[in-house]
Amino acid sequence: MTKVLIVCGSGISSQLLKESAMRSTEAYHADITFEATSFLNAEQEMADSDLVLVAPQVSYHYDQLKAQHDQVEQIPDDIYAWLNGESLVKFTMRELDKNKVNE
């Protein structure tokens, strides 16, 4: 199971996006589990994550998070703003595939 961590400011909106995305993982038969956290707790939870996704409102911390984990990506604004779980699953699958090619 691939673990993907969604990081936002307080963990509230990332939790909503996580719930939306988890419903779509079933539809796509994706072997992905999403977790949500705030930026303040991200460092503790990043260690066992395969991919870290950064919400637009904390994108200014992207470089800091990237220095702590090798697979960090920024969630596109349109996916995050609409809490579009299906698009997040598709985006995540593309990023995971892209990272496999780069390994």
N, CA, C and O of each residue as an XYZ file, in Angstrom:
412
protein
N       0.848     -1.178      0.000
C       0.000      0.000      0.000
C       0.894      1.241      0.000
O       1.820      1.354      0.803
N       0.606      2.152     -0.897
C       1.355      3.394     -1.008
C       0.723      4.436     -0.095
O      -0.484      4.672     -0.159
N       1.529      5.055      0.747
C       1.021      6.075      1.668
C       1.350      7.457      1.128
O       2.503      7.766      0.829
N       0.312      8.286      1.010
C       0.453      9.651      0.524
C      -0.008     10.595      1.626
O      -1.116     10.460      2.146
N       0.834     11.537      1.974
C       0.534     12.508      3.024
C       0.154     13.845      2.399
O       0.899     14.392      1.586
N      -1.008     14.369      2.783
C      -1.464     15.680      2.328
C      -1.197     16.667      3.456
O      -1.665     16.478      4.579
N      -0.441     17.724      3.151
C      -0.058     18.708      4.158
C      -0.728     20.037      3.850
O      -0.606     20.562      2.743
N      -1.444     20.584      4.847
C      -2.020     21.924      4.697
C      -1.712     22.730      5.956
O      -0.925     22.298      6.798
N      -2.322     23.881      6.078
C      -2.018     24.766      7.199
C      -2.420     24.203      8.547
O      -1.589     24.109      9.451
N      -3.681     23.826      8.696
C      -4.155     23.350      9.994
C      -4.571     21.884      9.984
O      -4.822     21.311     11.044
N      -4.648     21.274      8.821
C      -5.038     19.877      8.715
C      -6.523     19.674      8.465
O      -6.971     18.542      8.283
N      -7.292     20.755      8.453
C      -8.738     20.619      8.280
C      -9.107     20.399      6.812
O      -9.795     19.432      6.486
N      -8.661     21.277      5.940
C      -9.015     21.129      4.525
C      -8.345     19.902      3.915
O      -8.915     19.268      3.026
N      -7.164     19.564      4.369
C      -6.516     18.351      3.843
C      -7.283     17.106      4.277
O      -7.303     16.116      3.546
N      -7.905     17.134      5.432
C      -8.730     16.014      5.889
C      -9.946     15.841      4.977
O     -10.314     14.717      4.635
N     -10.563     16.952      4.587
C     -11.711     16.889      3.678
C     -11.299     16.334      2.316
O     -12.006     15.510      1.736
N     -10.155     16.788      1.812
C      -9.659     16.291      0.531
C      -9.298     14.810      0.634
O      -9.557     14.038     -0.290
N      -8.717     14.428      1.727
C      -8.367     13.015      1.964
C      -9.610     12.140      1.880
O      -9.597     11.104      1.215
N     -10.684     12.549      2.549
C     -11.915     11.756      2.543
C     -12.480     11.630      1.129
O     -12.952     10.564      0.737
N     -12.429     12.712      0.376
C     -12.894     12.686     -1.006
C     -12.025     11.758     -1.855
O     -12.538     10.990     -2.668
N     -10.729     11.832     -1.664
C      -9.798     11.009     -2.442
C      -9.948      9.525     -2.108
O      -9.865      8.682     -3.000
N     -10.164      9.204     -0.855
C     -10.278      7.796     -0.467
C     -11.464      7.129     -1.152
O     -11.393      5.946     -1.487
N     -12.548      7.861     -1.366
C     -13.690      7.292     -2.091
C     -13.302      6.970     -3.539
O     -13.776      5.989     -4.112
N     -12.445      7.794     -4.115
C     -12.042      7.589     -5.507
C     -10.998      6.494     -5.662
O     -10.897      5.893     -6.732
N     -10.226      6.224     -4.632
C      -9.229      5.152     -4.741
C      -9.926      3.817     -4.983
O      -9.408      2.961     -5.701
N     -11.088      3.646     -4.388
C     -11.844      2.411     -4.596
C     -12.295      2.300     -6.052
O     -12.196      1.232     -6.656
N     -12.787      3.398     -6.610
C     -13.272      3.397     -7.996
C     -12.152      3.099     -8.988
O     -12.383      2.455    -10.012
N     -10.941      3.565     -8.689
C      -9.795      3.368     -9.583
C      -8.957      2.143     -9.199
O      -7.935      1.862     -9.825
N      -9.391      1.436     -8.189
C      -8.655      0.263     -7.704
C      -7.194      0.619     -7.442
O      -6.281     -0.152     -7.740
N      -7.006      1.796     -6.882
C      -5.652      2.279     -6.590
C      -5.228      1.784     -5.207
O      -5.996      1.853     -4.247
N      -4.022      1.295     -5.123
C      -3.469      0.790     -3.870
C      -2.792      1.951     -3.125
O      -1.590      1.930     -2.861
N      -3.604      2.958     -2.799
C      -3.100      4.184     -2.187
C      -3.922      4.477     -0.944
O      -5.145      4.339     -0.943
N      -3.246      4.876      0.096
C      -3.934      5.385      1.276
C      -3.479      6.822      1.476
O      -2.290      7.124      1.377
N      -4.417      7.692      1.755
C      -4.121      9.098      1.984
C      -4.205      9.398      3.468
O      -5.075      8.884      4.171
N      -3.291     10.234      3.936
C      -3.309     10.743      5.299
C      -3.262     12.263      5.209
O      -2.738     12.814      4.241
N      -3.800     12.931      6.201
C      -3.830     14.388      6.216
C      -3.196     14.901      7.494
O      -3.339     14.299      8.558
N      -2.489     16.028      7.379
C      -1.861     16.611      8.557
C      -1.650     18.105      8.348
O      -1.766     18.622      7.237
N      -1.342     18.768      9.431
C      -0.984     20.188      9.360
C       0.511     20.312      9.096
O       1.266     19.359      9.291
N       0.926     21.477      8.656
C       2.347     21.697      8.410
C       3.162     21.476      9.683
O       4.272     20.947      9.634
N       2.600     21.886     10.824
C       3.338     21.752     12.085
C       3.631     20.300     12.445
O       4.631     20.024     13.108
N       2.794     19.381     12.029
C       2.991     17.959     12.331
C       3.583     17.172     11.171
O       3.806     15.968     11.293
N       3.836     17.823     10.067
C       4.264     17.131      8.845
C       5.569     16.377      9.021
O       5.692     15.240      8.565
N       6.527     16.979      9.662
C       7.847     16.350      9.777
C       7.762     14.972     10.424
O       8.455     14.045     10.005
N       6.927     14.835     11.430
C       6.790     13.553     12.128
C       6.164     12.490     11.232
O       6.518     11.315     11.324
N       5.239     12.895     10.370
C       4.490     11.935      9.567
C       5.092     11.663      8.193
O       4.693     10.716      7.515
N       6.042     12.484      7.785
C       6.626     12.329      6.453
C       7.510     11.094      6.327
O       7.636     10.533      5.239
N       8.112     10.673      7.408
C       9.101      9.598      7.360
C       8.578      8.315      6.721
O       9.299      7.662      5.966
N       7.344      7.952      7.012
C       6.821      6.699      6.468
C       5.868      6.921      5.293
O       5.056      6.051      4.978
N       5.965      8.074      4.652
C       5.129      8.385      3.485
C       5.931      8.175      2.204
O       7.125      8.471      2.144
N       5.252      7.660      1.188
C       5.888      7.475     -0.104
C       5.877      8.750     -0.936
O       6.756      8.968     -1.769
N       4.877      9.586     -0.703
C       4.725     10.839     -1.437
C       4.093     11.853     -0.505
O       3.166     11.531      0.239
N       4.596     13.081     -0.546
C       4.045     14.179      0.253
C       3.456     15.200     -0.710
O       4.141     15.685     -1.610
N       2.175     15.523     -0.512
C       1.502     16.505     -1.347
C       1.236     17.763     -0.523
O       0.678     17.699      0.572
N       1.644     18.900     -1.068
C       1.574     20.170     -0.349
C       0.404     20.995     -0.874
O       0.275     21.214     -2.078
N      -0.440     21.446      0.039
C      -1.583     22.291     -0.316
C      -1.103     23.673     -0.758
O      -0.048     24.136     -0.325
N      -1.879     24.324     -1.616
C      -1.477     25.647     -2.111
C      -1.211     26.680     -1.008
O      -0.308     27.505     -1.143
N      -1.986     26.639      0.076
C      -1.823     27.656      1.112
C      -0.536     27.520      1.923
O      -0.174     28.434      2.664
N       0.145     26.408      1.793
C       1.443     26.259      2.468
C       2.565     26.018      1.459
O       3.619     25.488      1.811
N       2.339     26.404      0.221
C       3.344     26.172     -0.824
C       4.652     26.908     -0.540
O       5.701     26.527     -1.057
N       4.597     27.949      0.270
C       5.829     28.659      0.621
C       6.740     27.798      1.492
O       7.900     28.156      1.697
N       6.244     26.671      2.011
C       7.059     25.722      2.773
C       7.559     24.563      1.905
O       8.190     23.631      2.405
N       7.275     24.629      0.613
C       7.628     23.527     -0.295
C       9.112     23.168     -0.196
O       9.455     21.998     -0.025
N       9.985     24.156     -0.300
C      11.430     23.884     -0.277
C      11.859     23.251      1.043
O      12.711     22.363      1.066
N      11.275     23.704      2.119
C      11.587     23.150      3.435
C      11.161     21.679      3.511
O      11.905     20.839      4.017
N       9.972     21.378      3.011
C       9.493     19.996      3.012
C      10.317     19.134      2.057
O      10.617     17.979      2.358
N      10.676     19.692      0.924
C      11.471     18.965     -0.083
C      12.847     18.587      0.478
O      13.402     17.547      0.124
N      13.383     19.424      1.337
C      14.675     19.136      1.957
C      14.578     17.958      2.934
O      15.585     17.324      3.247
N      13.372     17.672      3.410
C      13.174     16.600      4.389
C      12.684     15.297      3.769
O      12.749     14.244      4.403
N      12.193     15.363      2.532
C      11.638     14.166      1.878
C      11.901     14.288      0.382
O      11.756     15.372     -0.183
N      12.281     13.207     -0.256
C      12.668     13.306     -1.671
C      11.492     13.335     -2.639
O      11.674     13.723     -3.793
N      10.303     12.941     -2.219
C       9.151     12.959     -3.113
C       8.065     13.880     -2.559
O       7.164     13.450     -1.839
N       8.177     15.145     -2.914
C       7.226     16.172     -2.491
C       6.716     16.874     -3.736
O       7.499     17.284     -4.593
N       5.402     17.009     -3.831
C       4.791     17.703     -4.963
C       3.734     18.671     -4.455
O       3.151     18.479     -3.388
N       3.505     19.693     -5.227
C       2.496     20.682     -4.885
C       1.165     20.292     -5.531
O       1.125     19.960     -6.716
N       0.091     20.332     -4.766
C      -1.231     20.010     -5.289
C      -1.698     21.180     -6.149
O      -1.660     22.324     -5.697
N      -2.134     20.920     -7.370
C      -2.642     22.005     -8.217
C      -3.815     22.732     -7.550
O      -4.646     22.117     -6.881
N      -3.861     24.040     -7.748
C      -4.893     24.869     -7.120
C      -6.305     24.383     -7.407
O      -7.142     24.338     -6.506
N      -6.576     24.017     -8.661
C      -7.945     23.631     -9.011
C      -8.374     22.341     -8.320
O      -9.552     22.192     -7.993
N      -7.478     21.429     -8.096
C      -7.814     20.193     -7.381
C      -8.115     20.516     -5.926
O      -9.104     20.040     -5.369
N      -7.271     21.315     -5.323
C      -7.433     21.610     -3.901
C      -8.649     22.486     -3.633
O      -9.402     22.235     -2.692
N      -8.842     23.499     -4.446
C      -9.941     24.444     -4.223
C     -11.302     23.767     -4.291
O     -12.221     24.133     -3.558
N     -11.430     22.778     -5.171
C     -12.706     22.084     -5.333
C     -12.780     20.794     -4.523
O     -13.761     20.055     -4.614
N     -11.743     20.525     -3.732
C     -11.672     19.278     -2.966
C     -12.010     18.085     -3.850
O     -12.806     17.217     -3.493
N     -11.373     18.077     -5.021
C     -11.664     17.087     -6.044
C     -10.831     15.823     -5.810
O      -9.701     15.708     -6.283
N     -11.406     14.902     -5.083
C     -10.708     13.671     -4.736
C     -10.350     12.821     -5.938
O      -9.271     12.229     -5.982
N     -11.243     12.756     -6.914
C     -10.962     11.959     -8.113
C      -9.743     12.505     -8.855
O      -8.863     11.744     -9.256
N      -9.695     13.816     -9.034
C      -8.533     14.425     -9.698
C      -7.267     14.259     -8.875
O      -6.179     14.114     -9.432
N      -7.398     14.279     -7.551
C      -6.221     14.083     -6.703
C      -5.678     12.663     -6.864
O      -4.464     12.463     -6.900
N      -6.562     11.688     -6.958
C      -6.113     10.309     -7.161
C      -5.389     10.184     -8.498
O      -4.331      9.559     -8.568
N      -5.939     10.766     -9.551
C      -5.290     10.725    -10.867
C      -3.935     11.427    -10.821
O      -2.947     10.909    -11.341
N      -3.888     12.611    -10.198
C      -2.640     13.363    -10.056
C      -1.615     12.530     -9.284
O      -0.450     12.457     -9.676
N      -2.042     11.914     -8.205
C      -1.148     11.105     -7.377
C      -0.598      9.920     -8.159
O       0.594      9.622     -8.081
N      -1.461      9.242     -8.912
C      -1.002      8.103     -9.696
C       0.020      8.531    -10.742
O       0.993      7.816    -10.976
N      -0.184      9.691    -11.378
C       0.805     10.200    -12.347
C       2.127     10.500    -11.658
O       3.189     10.144    -12.167
N       2.068     11.156    -10.498
C       3.299     11.497     -9.775
C       4.038     10.257     -9.322
O       5.264     10.201     -9.416
N       3.327      9.274     -8.839
C       3.974      8.025     -8.413
C       4.609      7.321     -9.597
O       5.718      6.800     -9.483
N       3.920      7.295    -10.736
C       4.498      6.681    -11.952
C       5.724      7.440    -12.426
O       6.717      6.839    -12.835
N       5.649      8.774    -12.370
C       6.781      9.602    -12.784
C       7.989      9.350    -11.893
O       9.121      9.291    -12.371
N       7.744      9.203    -10.602
C       8.837      8.961     -9.664
C       9.444      7.584     -9.854
O      10.641      7.411     -9.622
N       8.651      6.588    -10.274
C       9.194      5.250    -10.544
C      10.141      5.289    -11.728
O      11.172      4.617    -11.723
N       9.802      6.066    -12.738
C      10.636      6.192    -13.928
C      11.961      6.853    -13.577
O      13.001      6.495    -14.129
N      11.927      7.825    -12.653
C      13.132      8.570    -12.284
C      14.053      7.793    -11.353
O      15.196      8.201    -11.150
N      13.588      6.686    -10.783
C      14.421      5.940     -9.835
C      15.492      5.143    -10.514
O      16.272      4.463     -9.847
